[in-house]
Amino acid sequence: MNSKEILSINLKYYRKKYNLSQEEFAEKVGSNLTYINDLENKKRKPTIDMLDKIAKGINNNIDKNLNVTASDLIKYDKSHITNYKRIDEKNHSN
């Protein structure tokens, strides 16, 4: 698993944990919807500065009890894997 995949998992985890849309999450971490979407979909590599900004945004604007660091965002944690699906995705199990 590469760092873009791990970052995607972790961003989705924090966003889902606090029931935030990508747009709400982006606003709280000081970014924009397109950038967060690209990170979650593994289309872009963030800079270290952006990882720091996202971590600070999580700590300051989402949960002041967390102490997320930039390195935490690219550290694999199996418990962060979510069964995240878009609300417009259809279930093809039939």
N, C-alpha and C positions, 0 to 999 in steps of 0.2 A: 504494500500500500504506500503510495507516495504522499508527499506533504499537501498537495492540492486536495487529494481525497480525504485526508484526515481533517484539514481545515473545513472542508464542506460538511463533514459529519459534526464537527464541534459547533459550527455556526448554526446549523439546523437544530442541534440539541439545545443551545441557549435560547434560541428564538422560540422554539416549541415549548420549552420549559416555562417560559414567561408569557406564553400565548400571544406572541407578537407576529404581525404580518412582516414581510420583508421590508415594506416601506416604514413601518413603525420602528423596527429594529435598526434600519439604516439611519433614521433620524436620531435615535438615542445614542448611536455610536459615532455620530458625526460624519456619516457617509451619505451615499445616495442609493436609491433602489437598484439602478442598473449595476452598480459596482457590487453590491451585496448579492444580487442575483447571479452575476458572473462568477463570484467566489463560490457560492453554493453549488453552481453547476459546473465547477472545475474548468471554467473558461479563462481564468485570469490568475496570475500569480501576484500576491500582494507584496508590497515593500515591507521592510521591517518597521518603518515608521507607521505604516497603515495598521500593521498588526498591533503595535503599541497603542494606537488611537482606538482601535476596536476594543482592546482589553480594558483600557481606561474608561471607555464609554459603557461597557458592561458593568464595571465596578461602580462607576459614579451615577449612572442613569438608569440602570436596570435592577441591580441588587447590591446595595452598599455593604452587605455582609460577605460578598465574594472578594477574592483577591486573585483574579485571573491575570495572568501575565501573557505577553506575546508568545512565549515558548509553550504555554499551556494550550494555545490555540492550534498548535501543530504537533501536539503530543497525543498519541493514540490512547483512547480510553474506551474499552469495549462497551461500558455502560452508557456511552453517549450515542450509540447507534439507535436510531429511531426508525419506526416503520412509517416514516413520513410519506404521505401521498398527497398530490395536489387534489383539491376538492373537485376538479373537473375531470379527473382520471376515472375511467370506468373499470369496474371489477370484471375481469375476463375469466373468472373461475367457473362460469356456467357452461 
